[in-house]
Amino acid sequence: MKREHAAFAARLRAALKHADIEPRPVVLEKLLARHGVVVTAQAISGWLGGRYMPKPAALRALAGLVGLEPYQLQYGARSVREEPAGWSVRPSAADRLAIEEFLALPQAHRALVRELIAALARSGAPRKTR
């Protein structure tokens, strides 16, 4: 059991690093709270240290933060997963959070945000070349 917990902790730390999320309990506590998962910094420290496994709701939220399926984070298994076409830049954790918050908005507010983004894109700001 301890070996499984240690392997999970290593996968979690690697996934957080890949997602540009600082692997600190206080940081994760705040990010998880934004997803409606209330957990203590002590519990998160236990996950990162390989002492405990998160409950299913926390595992789902963690997986969402790092862009993995929950079973990938828990077991390390890979599945066939299609990457979004046309995205040459991997969104950061902050970008993913902003997208999730955008998707939670009412349709009228989402339309306003899309208009704002389109206006900013047309404003003549130099575009990044990919």
N, C-alpha and C positions, 0 to 999 in steps of 0.2 A: 504494500500500500504506500509506503513512504517513497518508493521508487516512482510510482505513478504520480504522486504529488510533486516530486522534484522535477519530473519530466514536464508536467503541466506548468510549473513555475517557469521553467526555461522557455517553453513555447510562449507563455504570456509575456515575459520580458522581451523576447525577440520580436513578437508581434507589435508590442508597444513601441519599440525602437523603430521598427519599419514604418509605423504609422505616425512617427514624430510626436509621440505622447510620452511625456516624462514618467518613468516608472516609479512614481512616489505615491504612497498611500493617500496623502492629502489631495493631490491632483486627481487621482482616480475617484476618490470619494465625491468630489464636486461634479466630475463628469457623469458619474453614475446617477447622482441625484437629479441631474438634468433629464435623465431618462426614466425617472420615477423609481429608481432602485436605491433604497436607503440601506447603507451598509457602513460599518465603522471603519476607521482607518486601521484599527488593530486587525480586523478580519482581512482587509486588503493586504496588510503586511504579512499575514499568514499565507495568503495566496502566493504573494511574490517570493516568500521564503520557502515555499514548498511544504508548509505544515498543514494547510487546509485546502479543501476544494470549495469553490463558490457554489451556492445554491443555483438551481436551474435559471431562475429569473436574472440573477447577477451574471451568470455565464452567457446568457443570450445578449445582455446589454454589453458586456465586455467584447463579445464577438462582433457586435455591431460597431463598436468604437474602432476596432482594428481592421474591419473589413473582411472578416472571416465568418464561416459558418460555425455555429457552436461546437459541433462535433470535431471540426478541424482543430479548434483551440483546445478542446478537452483531450482528444486522442491523437492528434497529429496526422490523421488520415486526410488524404487529398481526394477531391472529387473532380469531375470534369466540370469546369465552371467557365463560362464565357465572359471574357472581359468586355466592358462597354466599348462599342466600336467608336472610333474617332477621338478617344480621350488619350492623348499622348502624355499627359501630365497626370500623375496620381494625386487626387485631392487630399489635402491635409485633413487632420482630425477636425480642425476648426471649420474647414470647408464642408466636410460631411455633416457636422452639427448644424451649420447654417442651412444646408439643403434640407435636412430633416425638419428644422424649424419652419422653413419655407413651405414644405409639403403639409405641415400641420395648420397652416393659415387657411382662413375661409377663401373661397374662390375669388371673391372681389378683391381681397388684399393681395392674393397671388397675382392677379392681373395687373395691379398697380406696381408690384415689384418687377414683373416682367417688362412693363413699360419703362420703368426707371433704368433697368439694365440695358434695354435697347437704346434709350436716349444717351446713356453714358458711352455705349459702344459707338454711337454715331458722332459723338462730340469731337472726334478728331484726335483722341488720345492715341499715342503710338501703341500698336499691337505687338505682342510678343510673337516672335517667329518660333515655330516649333521644329 
